[in-house]
Amino acid sequence: MDKFGKIVLPCKYTYAENFSCGRAVVSESTKRSEGSGAIDGGFGVIDHDGNYVVKPDKFEFIVGPFSDGFAIVGSDEGKVGYIDINGKVMIPMIYEQARPFHNGFGAVKVDGKWGFLQITDEVYREAYGY
C-alpha cells in the first residue's frame, strides 16, 4: 500500500520485510517448520513493482531487510554469506553467522570468533578483530 492507501502490490505474500535499498525479502510459502511455526523456505527478493529479483528457493534463507546494499543469505549446509540488491553473491556462504552491514562493515563469525568484513569496489576484505 502506498502513502495514499492505494494497493500497489497484491496481497499474496505470507511474509514480507520492509523495503530497503529498493528491495524487499518476501515469501509466498505456506509451509511451516515443526515446533516454531516459522515459514519454511520459499524466500525471494522483489523490487517495488513486485518483480522477483531473486527467485524463491535460490537460497535456503534470506535475512532482510537489505542494509548498505547487502542481505544475509544461507546455504543448505548452514553457512551464511551476503548478496547485493541484484541477488549476486558478493561474499561467499562460508561463515557460521553474520550480522547486517552497517557503515561499510559486516560482522561475521568464523571458527567461533567474530570479526569484520569490509566491501570496497566490489571486493571484500577480511578485517578480523576477534
C-alpha positions as CSV (number, residue, x, y, z in Angstrom):
1,M,0.0,0.0,0.0
2,D,1.3,3.4,-0.9
3,K,1.1,6.6,1.3
4,F,-2.3,7.4,-0.2
5,G,-3.8,4.0,0.8
6,K,-3.7,2.6,-2.7
7,I,-2.7,-1.1,-3.0
8,V,0.4,-1.3,-5.2
9,L,1.3,-4.9,-4.8
10,P,-1.1,-7.9,-4.5
11,C,-1.6,-9.4,-1.0
12,K,-0.1,-12.7,-1.9
13,Y,2.8,-12.9,0.4
14,T,2.8,-14.9,3.7
15,Y,5.9,-13.0,4.8
16,A,7.3,-9.6,3.8
17,E,10.1,-7.4,5.1
18,N,10.0,-3.6,4.7
19,F,11.5,-2.3,1.5
20,S,15.1,-1.2,1.9
21,C,17.6,-0.2,-0.9
22,G,14.6,-0.7,-3.3
23,R,14.2,-4.4,-2.4
24,A,12.1,-6.5,0.0
25,V,12.5,-10.1,1.2
26,V,9.2,-12.0,0.7
27,S,7.8,-15.4,0.8
28,E,4.6,-17.0,-0.7
29,S,5.2,-20.3,1.1
30,T,2.6,-21.7,3.3
31,K,4.9,-24.4,4.7
32,R,5.7,-24.1,8.4
33,S,8.6,-25.5,10.5
34,E,7.6,-28.0,13.1
35,G,7.7,-26.6,16.6
36,S,8.4,-22.9,15.9
37,G,5.7,-22.5,13.2
38,A,8.1,-20.2,11.3
39,I,7.8,-20.0,7.5
40,D,9.8,-22.8,6.0
41,G,11.6,-21.7,2.8
42,G,10.4,-20.0,-0.3
43,F,12.1,-16.7,0.3
44,G,12.8,-14.4,-2.6
45,V,13.6,-10.7,-3.2
46,I,11.2,-8.3,-5.0
47,D,11.6,-4.8,-6.4
48,H,9.0,-2.0,-6.0
49,D,6.9,-3.4,-8.9
50,G,6.7,-6.8,-7.3
51,N,9.1,-8.5,-9.8
52,Y,11.3,-11.1,-8.4
53,V,15.0,-10.1,-8.4
54,V,15.9,-13.2,-6.5
55,K,13.7,-16.2,-7.2
56,P,12.2,-18.1,-4.2
57,D,14.3,-21.1,-3.1
58,K,17.5,-19.9,-4.7
59,F,18.9,-19.7,-1.2
60,E,18.0,-21.7,1.9
61,F,17.1,-18.4,3.6
62,I,17.4,-14.7,3.1
63,V,17.6,-12.3,6.1
64,G,16.3,-8.8,5.3
65,P,15.9,-6.0,5.1
66,F,18.9,-5.0,3.0
67,S,21.5,-2.9,4.7
68,D,24.2,-0.9,3.0
69,G,23.0,-2.7,-0.2
70,F,23.5,-6.3,1.2
71,A,21.4,-9.0,2.7
72,I,22.5,-12.2,4.5
73,V,21.8,-15.5,2.7
74,G,22.2,-19.1,3.9
75,S,23.1,-22.4,2.3
76,D,21.8,-25.9,2.8
77,E,25.0,-26.6,4.8
78,G,24.1,-23.9,7.4
79,K,26.7,-21.4,6.3
80,V,26.0,-17.8,5.5
81,G,27.2,-15.0,3.2
82,Y,25.9,-11.9,1.5
83,I,24.1,-10.9,-1.7
84,D,23.8,-7.5,-3.3
85,I,20.4,-6.0,-4.3
86,N,20.5,-7.8,-7.6
87,G,20.9,-11.2,-6.0
88,K,24.6,-11.6,-6.8
89,V,26.6,-13.5,-4.2
90,M,29.2,-10.9,-3.1
91,I,30.6,-12.7,-0.1
92,P,30.5,-16.5,-0.3
93,M,28.5,-18.6,2.2
94,I,31.4,-19.8,4.3
95,Y,30.6,-18.1,7.7
96,E,29.0,-19.6,10.8
97,Q,26.9,-16.4,11.5
98,A,26.7,-12.9,10.1
99,R,25.2,-9.6,11.0
100,P,23.9,-6.9,8.6
101,F,26.3,-4.4,7.1
102,H,26.4,-1.0,8.7
103,N,28.7,1.9,7.6
104,G,30.5,-0.5,5.2
105,F,31.3,-3.2,7.7
106,G,29.6,-6.6,8.3
107,A,30.3,-8.8,11.4
108,V,30.9,-12.5,10.7
109,K,31.7,-15.5,12.9
110,V,34.5,-17.9,11.9
111,D,35.7,-20.8,14.0
112,G,33.8,-19.5,16.9
113,K,35.3,-16.0,16.7
114,W,33.8,-12.7,15.5
115,G,35.4,-10.3,13.0
116,F,34.5,-7.8,10.4
117,L,34.3,-7.7,6.6
118,Q,34.6,-4.6,4.5
119,I,33.4,-4.1,0.9
120,T,35.5,-1.8,-1.3
121,D,34.9,-1.6,-5.1
122,E,33.1,-5.0,-5.1
123,V,36.0,-6.7,-3.4
124,Y,35.6,-7.8,0.2
125,R,38.4,-7.7,2.7
126,E,38.5,-9.6,6.0
127,A,39.4,-7.3,8.9
128,Y,39.2,-9.6,11.8
129,G,39.3,-8.2,15.3
130,Y,38.2,-11.2,17.4
